[in-house]
Amino acid sequence: MRGKTHNAWGDQMKKGETWFVDVPEGRGNEQKGKRPCIVLGEKNGVVCAVPLTSNDARYQLSFTELIEQTPKNGLREDSIALIFQLKSLSKERFLEKIGEIDEKTQDKIDVMIKEMLKIK
């Protein structure tokens, strides 16, 4: 899956895809810089995504999920999905599709998002 570069006005991005993303400068503990993210959805040129980190200490925080590296997801190492840092980003920030997560992991993330946002 590695190597598919992104055309900002190309195909619809799909839930569960993993991409390298240029996350803009944040403040405090917000994630920033080029990093993998999991796509949740895309409409009108804006993508909702969950940033990932390789910082194991973040796994102790609420609303995080361990994503183990697999050939399918294209991650370089085990990573922590920072669900509590859900972001909306321009599709133009998505640099390269690297893979996709498995359905079981996506289901866990969906449950946490609903819980975090108090959606029934």
HELIX and SHEET records of a PDB file:
HELIX    1   1 ASP A   56  GLN A   60  5                                   5    
HELIX    2   2 ILE A   83  GLN A   85  5                                   3    
HELIX    3   3 LYS A   91  ARG A   93  5                                   3    
HELIX    4   4 GLU A  103  MET A  116  1                                  14    
SHEET    1   A 7 LYS A   4  THR A   5  0                                        
SHEET    2   A 7 PHE A  94  GLU A 100 -1                                        
SHEET    3   A 7 GLU A  17  VAL A  23 -1                                        
SHEET    4   A 7 GLY A  33  LYS A  43 -1                                        
SHEET    5   A 7 VAL A  46  THR A  53 -1                                        
SHEET    6   A 7 SER A  79  LEU A  82 -1                                        
SHEET    7   A 7 THR A  64  ILE A  67 -1                                        
SHEET    1   B 6 LYS A   4  THR A   5  0                                        
SHEET    2   B 6 PHE A  94  GLU A 100 -1                                        
SHEET    3   B 6 GLU A  17  VAL A  23 -1                                        
SHEET    4   B 6 GLY A  33  LYS A  43 -1                                        
SHEET    5   B 6 VAL A  46  THR A  53 -1                                        
SHEET    6   B 6 LYS A  87  SER A  90 -1                                        
END                                                                             
